[in-house]
Amino acid sequence: MVALAFVPLVLQALAMLVDEGVHHRRRGLGAWERIGHPIDTLTTATCYAWLLVARVSLTSAIVYGGLAFTSCLVVTKDESVHADECSAAEHWNHAVLFMLHPVVLGVAAWLWWASSSTSHAILVALLASTLGFAAYQFIYWNGPWQRRRSR
């Protein structure tokens, strides 16, 4: 059953690779996105971190629900910028990411509730890879080598 959890995780990772590796590199990112995208990623990392420190309980699940809901809202904040700057293919890719985001957060909650050593290891890997991706986003897009766009 745990193997099924990997399906949305892998799909999200692939969609993020396309977003970063194709769409963002093709058009570059404006100032809002150079800061905003790592913030999106950090809201996701916060969800995973909570699951790793919280005991399994109804109260902890409610807190997680609030964190997950906030993350789902935050990742949509750039859509007014995207409306002017993205291709149809990038919009579609974002739609896929928006659909997968709550599913992946739900999978993480399910793994946490399962409380197995395998589930814990997967959550640790999710947190580590998400923090690594946030660091990449911030460093890569804000380094002096990046072309600057006003928006």
LOSEDO-254800 format. One record per residue: residue number from 0; residue in three letters; x, y, z of N, C-alpha, C in turn. Coordinates in nm, 2 decimals. Layout:
<robas>
+-----+-----+--------+--------+--------+--------+--------+--------+--------+--------+--------+
!   i !  aa !   n.xx !   n.yy !   n.zz !  ca.xx !  ca.yy !  ca.zz !   c.xx !   c.yy !   c.zz !
+-----+-----+--------+--------+--------+--------+--------+--------+--------+--------+--------+
! NUM ! ALA !      X !      Y !      Z !      X !      Y !      Z !      X !      Y !      Z !
...
+-----+-----+--------+--------+--------+--------+--------+--------+--------+--------+--------+
</robas>
This chain:
<robas>
+-----+-----+--------+--------+--------+--------+--------+--------+--------+--------+--------+
!   i !  aa !   n.xx !   n.yy !   n.zz !  ca.xx !  ca.yy !  ca.zz !   c.xx !   c.yy !   c.zz !
+-----+-----+--------+--------+--------+--------+--------+--------+--------+--------+--------+
!   0 ! MET !   0.08 !  -0.12 !   0.00 !   0.00 !   0.00 !   0.00 !   0.09 !   0.13 !   0.00 !
!   1 ! VAL !   0.20 !   0.12 !   0.07 !   0.29 !   0.24 !   0.08 !   0.34 !   0.27 !  -0.06 !
!   2 ! ALA !   0.36 !   0.17 !  -0.15 !   0.41 !   0.19 !  -0.28 !   0.31 !   0.28 !  -0.36 !
!   3 ! LEU !   0.18 !   0.27 !  -0.34 !   0.09 !   0.36 !  -0.41 !   0.11 !   0.51 !  -0.37 !
!   4 ! ALA !   0.16 !   0.53 !  -0.25 !   0.19 !   0.67 !  -0.21 !   0.29 !   0.74 !  -0.30 !
!   5 ! PHE !   0.37 !   0.66 !  -0.36 !   0.48 !   0.72 !  -0.45 !   0.42 !   0.77 !  -0.58 !
!   6 ! VAL !   0.31 !   0.73 !  -0.62 !   0.25 !   0.77 !  -0.75 !   0.23 !   0.92 !  -0.75 !
!   7 ! PRO !   0.16 !   0.98 !  -0.66 !   0.14 !   1.13 !  -0.67 !   0.27 !   1.20 !  -0.64 !
!   8 ! LEU !   0.36 !   1.14 !  -0.55 !   0.49 !   1.21 !  -0.52 !   0.57 !   1.22 !  -0.64 !
!   9 ! VAL !   0.58 !   1.11 !  -0.72 !   0.66 !   1.11 !  -0.84 !   0.60 !   1.20 !  -0.95 !
!  10 ! LEU !   0.47 !   1.20 !  -0.96 !   0.40 !   1.29 !  -1.06 !   0.43 !   1.43 !  -1.03 !
!  11 ! GLN !   0.42 !   1.47 !  -0.90 !   0.45 !   1.61 !  -0.86 !   0.59 !   1.64 !  -0.89 !
!  12 ! ALA !   0.69 !   1.55 !  -0.85 !   0.83 !   1.58 !  -0.88 !   0.85 !   1.60 !  -1.03 !
!  13 ! LEU !   0.79 !   1.52 !  -1.11 !   0.81 !   1.53 !  -1.26 !   0.75 !   1.67 !  -1.31 !
!  14 ! ALA !   0.63 !   1.70 !  -1.26 !   0.57 !   1.83 !  -1.30 !   0.66 !   1.95 !  -1.25 !
!  15 ! MET !   0.72 !   1.94 !  -1.13 !   0.80 !   2.04 !  -1.08 !   0.93 !   2.05 !  -1.17 !
!  16 ! LEU !   0.98 !   1.94 !  -1.21 !   1.10 !   1.94 !  -1.30 !   1.07 !   2.01 !  -1.43 !
!  17 ! VAL !   0.96 !   1.98 !  -1.49 !   0.92 !   2.05 !  -1.61 !   0.90 !   2.20 !  -1.59 !
!  18 ! ASP !   0.83 !   2.23 !  -1.48 !   0.81 !   2.38 !  -1.45 !   0.94 !   2.45 !  -1.43 !
!  19 ! GLU !   1.03 !   2.40 !  -1.35 !   1.16 !   2.46 !  -1.33 !   1.25 !   2.45 !  -1.45 !
!  20 ! GLY !   1.27 !   2.33 !  -1.50 !   1.37 !   2.30 !  -1.60 !   1.33 !   2.35 !  -1.74 !
!  21 ! VAL !   1.20 !   2.36 !  -1.77 !   1.16 !   2.41 !  -1.90 !   1.10 !   2.55 !  -1.90 !
!  22 ! HIS !   0.99 !   2.56 !  -1.83 !   0.91 !   2.68 !  -1.83 !   0.99 !   2.80 !  -1.77 !
!  23 ! HIS !   1.04 !   2.78 !  -1.65 !   1.10 !   2.89 !  -1.58 !   1.23 !   2.93 !  -1.64 !
!  24 ! ARG !   1.31 !   2.84 !  -1.69 !   1.43 !   2.87 !  -1.75 !   1.41 !   2.94 !  -1.89 !
!  25 ! ARG !   1.30 !   2.90 !  -1.96 !   1.27 !   2.96 !  -2.09 !   1.24 !   3.11 !  -2.07 !
!  26 ! ARG !   1.15 !   3.14 !  -1.97 !   1.11 !   3.28 !  -1.96 !   1.18 !   3.36 !  -1.86 !
!  27 ! GLY !   1.25 !   3.30 !  -1.77 !   1.31 !   3.37 !  -1.66 !   1.21 !   3.40 !  -1.55 !
!  28 ! LEU !   1.25 !   3.45 !  -1.44 !   1.15 !   3.48 !  -1.33 !   1.17 !   3.63 !  -1.29 !
!  29 ! GLY !   1.06 !   3.69 !  -1.27 !   1.07 !   3.83 !  -1.21 !   1.09 !   3.83 !  -1.06 !
!  30 ! ALA !   1.11 !   3.94 !  -1.01 !   1.14 !   3.95 !  -0.86 !   1.04 !   3.88 !  -0.77 !
!  31 ! TRP !   0.91 !   3.90 !  -0.80 !   0.81 !   3.84 !  -0.72 !   0.82 !   3.69 !  -0.72 !
!  32 ! GLU !   0.84 !   3.63 !  -0.83 !   0.86 !   3.48 !  -0.84 !   0.99 !   3.43 !  -0.78 !
!  33 ! ARG !   1.10 !   3.51 !  -0.80 !   1.23 !   3.47 !  -0.74 !   1.22 !   3.45 !  -0.59 !
!  34 ! ILE !   1.14 !   3.53 !  -0.53 !   1.12 !   3.51 !  -0.38 !   1.00 !   3.42 !  -0.35 !
!  35 ! GLY !   0.90 !   3.44 !  -0.43 !   0.77 !   3.37 !  -0.40 !   0.78 !   3.22 !  -0.41 !
!  36 ! HIS !   0.85 !   3.17 !  -0.51 !   0.86 !   3.03 !  -0.54 !   0.92 !   2.95 !  -0.42 !
!  37 ! PRO !   1.04 !   3.01 !  -0.37 !   1.09 !   2.94 !  -0.25 !   1.00 !   2.94 !  -0.13 !
!  38 ! ILE !   0.92 !   3.05 !  -0.12 !   0.82 !   3.06 !  -0.01 !   0.72 !   2.95 !  -0.02 !
!  39 ! ASP !   0.67 !   2.93 !  -0.15 !   0.58 !   2.82 !  -0.17 !   0.63 !   2.69 !  -0.12 !
!  40 ! THR !   0.76 !   2.66 !  -0.16 !   0.82 !   2.54 !  -0.12 !   0.84 !   2.52 !   0.03 !
!  41 ! LEU !   0.87 !   2.64 !   0.09 !   0.89 !   2.63 !   0.24 !   0.76 !   2.61 !   0.31 !
!  42 ! THR !   0.65 !   2.65 !   0.25 !   0.52 !   2.62 !   0.32 !   0.49 !   2.47 !   0.32 !
!  43 ! THR !   0.54 !   2.40 !   0.21 !   0.52 !   2.26 !   0.20 !   0.62 !   2.19 !   0.30 !
!  44 ! ALA !   0.74 !   2.24 !   0.31 !   0.84 !   2.19 !   0.40 !   0.79 !   2.20 !   0.55 !
!  45 ! THR !   0.72 !   2.31 !   0.57 !   0.66 !   2.33 !   0.71 !   0.56 !   2.22 !   0.74 !
!  46 ! CYS !   0.48 !   2.18 !   0.64 !   0.39 !   2.07 !   0.66 !   0.46 !   1.94 !   0.70 !
!  47 ! TYR !   0.56 !   1.91 !   0.62 !   0.63 !   1.79 !   0.65 !   0.70 !   1.79 !   0.78 !
!  48 ! ALA !   0.76 !   1.91 !   0.81 !   0.83 !   1.92 !   0.94 !   0.73 !   1.90 !   1.06 !
!  49 ! TRP !   0.61 !   1.96 !   1.04 !   0.51 !   1.94 !   1.15 !   0.48 !   1.79 !   1.17 !
!  50 ! LEU !   0.47 !   1.72 !   1.06 !   0.44 !   1.57 !   1.07 !   0.55 !   1.50 !   1.14 !
!  51 ! LEU !   0.67 !   1.55 !   1.13 !   0.79 !   1.48 !   1.19 !   0.81 !   1.51 !   1.33 !
!  52 ! VAL !   0.75 !   1.62 !   1.38 !   0.77 !   1.65 !   1.52 !   0.64 !   1.63 !   1.60 !
!  53 ! ALA !   0.53 !   1.62 !   1.54 !   0.40 !   1.61 !   1.61 !   0.37 !   1.46 !   1.64 !
!  54 ! ARG !   0.31 !   1.44 !   1.76 !   0.26 !   1.31 !   1.79 !   0.13 !   1.29 !   1.71 !
!  55 ! VAL !   0.10 !   1.17 !   1.67 !  -0.02 !   1.14 !   1.60 !  -0.14 !   1.16 !   1.70 !
!  56 ! SER !  -0.22 !   1.25 !   1.67 !  -0.34 !   1.28 !   1.75 !  -0.44 !   1.37 !   1.66 !
!  57 ! LEU !  -0.56 !   1.37 !   1.71 !  -0.66 !   1.46 !   1.64 !  -0.62 !   1.60 !   1.64 !
!  58 ! THR !  -0.57 !   1.65 !   1.75 !  -0.52 !   1.79 !   1.76 !  -0.41 !   1.82 !   1.66 !
!  59 ! SER !  -0.31 !   1.73 !   1.65 !  -0.20 !   1.75 !   1.56 !  -0.25 !   1.74 !   1.41 !
!  60 ! ALA !  -0.35 !   1.65 !   1.39 !  -0.40 !   1.64 !   1.25 !  -0.48 !   1.77 !   1.21 !
!  61 ! ILE !  -0.55 !   1.83 !   1.31 !  -0.62 !   1.96 !   1.28 !  -0.51 !   2.07 !   1.25 !
!  62 ! VAL !  -0.41 !   2.08 !   1.33 !  -0.30 !   2.17 !   1.30 !  -0.24 !   2.15 !   1.16 !
!  63 ! TYR !  -0.22 !   2.03 !   1.13 !  -0.16 !   1.99 !   1.00 !  -0.26 !   2.03 !   0.89 !
!  64 ! GLY !  -0.39 !   2.01 !   0.91 !  -0.49 !   2.05 !   0.81 !  -0.48 !   2.20 !   0.79 !
!  65 ! GLY !  -0.46 !   2.28 !   0.89 !  -0.45 !   2.42 !   0.88 !  -0.32 !   2.46 !   0.80 !
!  66 ! LEU !  -0.21 !   2.39 !   0.83 !  -0.09 !   2.42 !   0.76 !  -0.10 !   2.38 !   0.61 !
!  67 ! ALA !  -0.16 !   2.27 !   0.59 !  -0.18 !   2.22 !   0.45 !  -0.27 !   2.31 !   0.37 !
!  68 ! PHE !  -0.38 !   2.36 !   0.43 !  -0.47 !   2.45 !   0.37 !  -0.40 !   2.58 !   0.33 !
!  69 ! THR !  -0.32 !   2.63 !   0.43 !  -0.24 !   2.75 !   0.40 !  -0.15 !   2.73 !   0.29 !
!  70 ! SER !  -0.08 !   2.62 !   0.29 !   0.02 !   2.59 !   0.18 !  -0.06 !   2.59 !   0.04 !
!  71 ! CYS !  -0.17 !   2.52 !   0.04 !  -0.25 !   2.52 !  -0.08 !  -0.29 !   2.66 !  -0.13 !
!  72 ! LEU !  -0.32 !   2.75 !  -0.04 !  -0.35 !   2.88 !  -0.08 !  -0.23 !   2.96 !  -0.13 !
!  73 ! VAL !  -0.12 !   2.94 !  -0.05 !   0.00 !   3.02 !  -0.08 !   0.05 !   2.98 !  -0.22 !
!  74 ! VAL !   0.05 !   2.86 !  -0.26 !   0.10 !   2.82 !  -0.39 !   0.03 !   2.88 !  -0.51 !
!  75 ! THR !  -0.09 !   2.93 !  -0.48 !  -0.17 !   3.00 !  -0.59 !  -0.15 !   3.15 !  -0.60 !
!  76 ! LYS !  -0.07 !   3.20 !  -0.51 !  -0.05 !   3.35 !  -0.50 !   0.01 !   3.41 !  -0.63 !
!  77 ! ASP !   0.08 !   3.34 !  -0.71 !   0.14 !   3.40 !  -0.83 !   0.06 !   3.40 !  -0.95 !
!  78 ! GLU !  -0.06 !   3.36 !  -0.94 !  -0.14 !   3.34 !  -1.06 !  -0.17 !   3.48 !  -1.14 !
!  79 ! SER !  -0.18 !   3.59 !  -1.07 !  -0.19 !   3.72 !  -1.14 !  -0.07 !   3.75 !  -1.22 !
!  80 ! VAL !   0.05 !   3.71 !  -1.17 !   0.17 !   3.73 !  -1.25 !   0.17 !   3.63 !  -1.36 !
!  81 ! HIS !   0.14 !   3.51 !  -1.33 !   0.14 !   3.40 !  -1.44 !   0.05 !   3.43 !  -1.55 !
!  82 ! ALA !  -0.06 !   3.50 !  -1.52 !  -0.16 !   3.53 !  -1.63 !  -0.10 !   3.61 !  -1.74 !
!  83 ! ASP !  -0.01 !   3.69 !  -1.71 !   0.06 !   3.78 !  -1.81 !   0.18 !   3.72 !  -1.87 !
!  84 ! GLU !   0.24 !   3.62 !  -1.80 !   0.38 !   3.58 !  -1.84 !   0.39 !   3.44 !  -1.89 !
!  85 ! CYS !   0.30 !   3.35 !  -1.86 !   0.31 !   3.21 !  -1.89 !   0.25 !   3.17 !  -2.02 !
!  86 ! SER !   0.31 !   3.07 !  -2.08 !   0.25 !   3.01 !  -2.20 !   0.13 !   2.92 !  -2.16 !
!  87 ! ALA !   0.06 !   2.87 !  -2.26 !  -0.05 !   2.78 !  -2.23 !   0.00 !   2.65 !  -2.17 !
!  88 ! ALA !   0.11 !   2.60 !  -2.21 !   0.17 !   2.48 !  -2.16 !   0.21 !   2.50 !  -2.01 !
!  89 ! GLU !   0.26 !   2.61 !  -1.98 !   0.30 !   2.64 !  -1.84 !   0.18 !   2.65 !  -1.75 !
!  90 ! HIS !   0.07 !   2.71 !  -1.80 !  -0.05 !   2.72 !  -1.73 !  -0.11 !   2.58 !  -1.70 !
!  91 ! TRP !  -0.10 !   2.49 !  -1.80 !  -0.15 !   2.36 !  -1.78 !  -0.07 !   2.28 !  -1.68 !
!  92 ! ASN !   0.07 !   2.30 !  -1.69 !   0.16 !   2.24 !  -1.59 !   0.12 !   2.29 !  -1.45 !
!  93 ! HIS !   0.09 !   2.42 !  -1.43 !   0.06 !   2.47 !  -1.30 !  -0.08 !   2.41 !  -1.25 !
!  94 ! ALA !  -0.17 !   2.39 !  -1.35 !  -0.30 !   2.33 !  -1.31 !  -0.27 !   2.18 !  -1.25 !
!  95 ! VAL !  -0.18 !   2.11 !  -1.32 !  -0.15 !   1.98 !  -1.27 !  -0.09 !   1.99 !  -1.13 !
!  96 ! LEU !   0.00 !   2.08 !  -1.11 !   0.07 !   2.10 !  -0.98 !  -0.04 !   2.14 !  -0.88 !
!  97 ! PHE !  -0.13 !   2.22 !  -0.91 !  -0.23 !   2.26 !  -0.81 !  -0.32 !   2.14 !  -0.78 !
!  98 ! MET !  -0.35 !   2.05 !  -0.87 !  -0.43 !   1.93 !  -0.84 !  -0.35 !   1.84 !  -0.75 !
!  99 ! LEU !  -0.22 !   1.82 !  -0.78 !  -0.14 !   1.73 !  -0.70 !  -0.10 !   1.78 !  -0.56 !
! 100 ! HIS !  -0.09 !   1.91 !  -0.54 !  -0.04 !   1.96 !  -0.42 !  -0.12 !   1.91 !  -0.30 !
! 101 ! PRO !  -0.25 !   1.92 !  -0.30 !  -0.33 !   1.87 !  -0.18 !  -0.32 !   1.72 !  -0.17 !
! 102 ! VAL !  -0.31 !   1.65 !  -0.29 !  -0.30 !   1.50 !  -0.28 !  -0.18 !   1.46 !  -0.22 !
! 103 ! VAL !  -0.06 !   1.52 !  -0.25 !   0.06 !   1.49 !  -0.19 !   0.06 !   1.52 !  -0.04 !
! 104 ! LEU !   0.00 !   1.63 !   0.00 !  -0.01 !   1.67 !   0.14 !  -0.10 !   1.56 !   0.21 !
! 105 ! GLY !  -0.20 !   1.52 !   0.14 !  -0.28 !   1.41 !   0.20 !  -0.21 !   1.28 !   0.21 !
! 106 ! VAL !  -0.13 !   1.25 !   0.12 !  -0.04 !   1.13 !   0.13 !   0.05 !   1.14 !   0.24 !
! 107 ! ALA !   0.11 !   1.25 !   0.26 !   0.20 !   1.28 !   0.38 !   0.13 !   1.25 !   0.51 !
! 108 ! ALA !   0.01 !   1.31 !   0.52 !  -0.07 !   1.29 !   0.64 !  -0.10 !   1.14 !   0.66 !
! 109 ! TRP !  -0.14 !   1.07 !   0.55 !  -0.16 !   0.93 !   0.57 !  -0.04 !   0.85 !   0.61 !
! 110 ! LEU !   0.08 !   0.89 !   0.56 !   0.20 !   0.82 !   0.60 !   0.23 !   0.85 !   0.75 !
! 111 ! TRP !   0.20 !   0.97 !   0.79 !   0.22 !   1.01 !   0.93 !   0.13 !   0.93 !   1.02 !
! 112 ! TRP !   0.00 !   0.92 !   0.98 !  -0.10 !   0.85 !   1.06 !  -0.06 !   0.70 !   1.07 !
! 113 ! ALA !   0.00 !   0.65 !   0.97 !   0.04 !   0.51 !   0.97 !   0.15 !   0.48 !   1.07 !
! 114 ! SER !   0.23 !   0.57 !   1.10 !   0.33 !   0.56 !   1.21 !   0.43 !   0.44 !   1.19 !
! 115 ! SER !   0.47 !   0.41 !   1.08 !   0.57 !   0.30 !   1.06 !   0.70 !   0.36 !   1.04 !
! 116 ! SER !   0.80 !   0.28 !   1.05 !   0.94 !   0.33 !   1.03 !   0.96 !   0.36 !   0.88 !
! 117 ! THR !   0.90 !   0.29 !   0.79 !   0.90 !   0.32 !   0.65 !   0.84 !   0.46 !   0.62 !
! 118 ! SER !   0.72 !   0.48 !   0.68 !   0.65 !   0.60 !   0.66 !   0.73 !   0.72 !   0.71 !
! 119 ! HIS !   0.79 !   0.70 !   0.83 !   0.88 !   0.81 !   0.89 !   1.00 !   0.84 !   0.79 !
! 120 ! ALA !   1.06 !   0.73 !   0.74 !   1.17 !   0.75 !   0.65 !   1.13 !   0.83 !   0.52 !
! 121 ! ILE !   1.01 !   0.80 !   0.47 !   0.96 !   0.87 !   0.36 !   0.94 !   1.02 !   0.39 !
! 122 ! LEU !   0.88 !   1.05 !   0.51 !   0.86 !   1.18 !   0.55 !   0.99 !   1.26 !   0.56 !
! 123 ! VAL !   1.09 !   1.19 !   0.62 !   1.22 !   1.26 !   0.63 !   1.28 !   1.29 !   0.49 !
! 124 ! ALA !   1.26 !   1.19 !   0.40 !   1.31 !   1.22 !   0.26 !   1.23 !   1.33 !   0.20 !
! 125 ! LEU !   1.10 !   1.34 !   0.22 !   1.02 !   1.45 !   0.16 !   1.07 !   1.58 !   0.22 !
! 126 ! LEU !   1.09 !   1.59 !   0.35 !   1.13 !   1.71 !   0.41 !   1.27 !   1.75 !   0.35 !
! 127 ! ALA !   1.36 !   1.66 !   0.35 !   1.50 !   1.69 !   0.31 !   1.50 !   1.73 !   0.16 !
! 128 ! SER !   1.43 !   1.66 !   0.08 !   1.43 !   1.70 !  -0.07 !   1.36 !   1.83 !  -0.09 !
! 129 ! THR !   1.25 !   1.86 !  -0.01 !   1.18 !   1.99 !  -0.02 !   1.27 !   2.10 !   0.02 !
! 130 ! LEU !   1.34 !   2.09 !   0.13 !   1.43 !   2.19 !   0.18 !   1.54 !   2.21 !   0.08 !
! 131 ! GLY !   1.59 !   2.10 !   0.02 !   1.70 !   2.12 !  -0.08 !   1.65 !   2.19 !  -0.20 !
! 132 ! PHE !   1.52 !   2.16 !  -0.24 !   1.47 !   2.23 !  -0.36 !   1.44 !   2.38 !  -0.33 !
! 133 ! ALA !   1.40 !   2.41 !  -0.21 !   1.39 !   2.55 !  -0.17 !   1.52 !   2.63 !  -0.18 !
! 134 ! ALA !   1.62 !   2.56 !  -0.13 !   1.76 !   2.62 !  -0.13 !   1.80 !   2.64 !  -0.27 !
! 135 ! TYR !   1.78 !   2.54 !  -0.36 !   1.81 !   2.55 !  -0.50 !   1.74 !   2.67 !  -0.56 !
! 136 ! GLN !   1.61 !   2.68 !  -0.54 !   1.53 !   2.79 !  -0.60 !   1.58 !   2.92 !  -0.56 !
! 137 ! PHE !   1.61 !   2.94 !  -0.43 !   1.65 !   3.07 !  -0.38 !   1.79 !   3.10 !  -0.44 !
! 138 ! ILE !   1.88 !   3.01 !  -0.43 !   2.02 !   3.04 !  -0.48 !   2.02 !   3.05 !  -0.63 !
! 139 ! TYR !   1.96 !   2.96 !  -0.70 !   1.97 !   2.97 !  -0.85 !   1.90 !   3.09 !  -0.90 !
! 140 ! TRP !   1.78 !   3.12 !  -0.86 !   1.71 !   3.23 !  -0.91 !   1.75 !   3.37 !  -0.86 !
! 141 ! ASN !   1.82 !   3.38 !  -0.75 !   1.86 !   3.50 !  -0.69 !   2.01 !   3.53 !  -0.70 !
! 142 ! GLY !   2.08 !   3.44 !  -0.77 !   2.23 !   3.46 !  -0.78 !   2.26 !   3.57 !  -0.88 !
! 143 ! PRO !   2.38 !   3.62 !  -0.88 !   2.42 !   3.73 !  -0.96 !   2.42 !   3.69 !  -1.11 !
! 144 ! TRP !   2.42 !   3.56 !  -1.14 !   2.43 !   3.51 !  -1.28 !   2.29 !   3.52 !  -1.35 !
! 145 ! GLN !   2.19 !   3.54 !  -1.28 !   2.05 !   3.54 !  -1.33 !   2.02 !   3.68 !  -1.40 !
! 146 ! ARG !   1.95 !   3.67 !  -1.52 !   1.90 !   3.79 !  -1.58 !   1.79 !   3.84 !  -1.50 !
! 147 ! ARG !   1.79 !   3.97 !  -1.48 !   1.69 !   4.03 !  -1.40 !   1.57 !   4.08 !  -1.48 !
! 148 ! ARG !   1.45 !   4.06 !  -1.43 !   1.33 !   4.12 !  -1.49 !   1.26 !   4.20 !  -1.39 !
! 149 ! SER !   1.20 !   4.30 !  -1.43 !   1.14 !   4.40 !  -1.33 !   1.02 !   4.34 !  -1.26 !
! 150 ! ARG !   0.94 !   4.26 !  -1.32 !   0.82 !   4.21 !  -1.26 !   0.84 !   4.08 !  -1.18 !
+-----+-----+--------+--------+--------+--------+--------+--------+--------+--------+--------+
</robas>
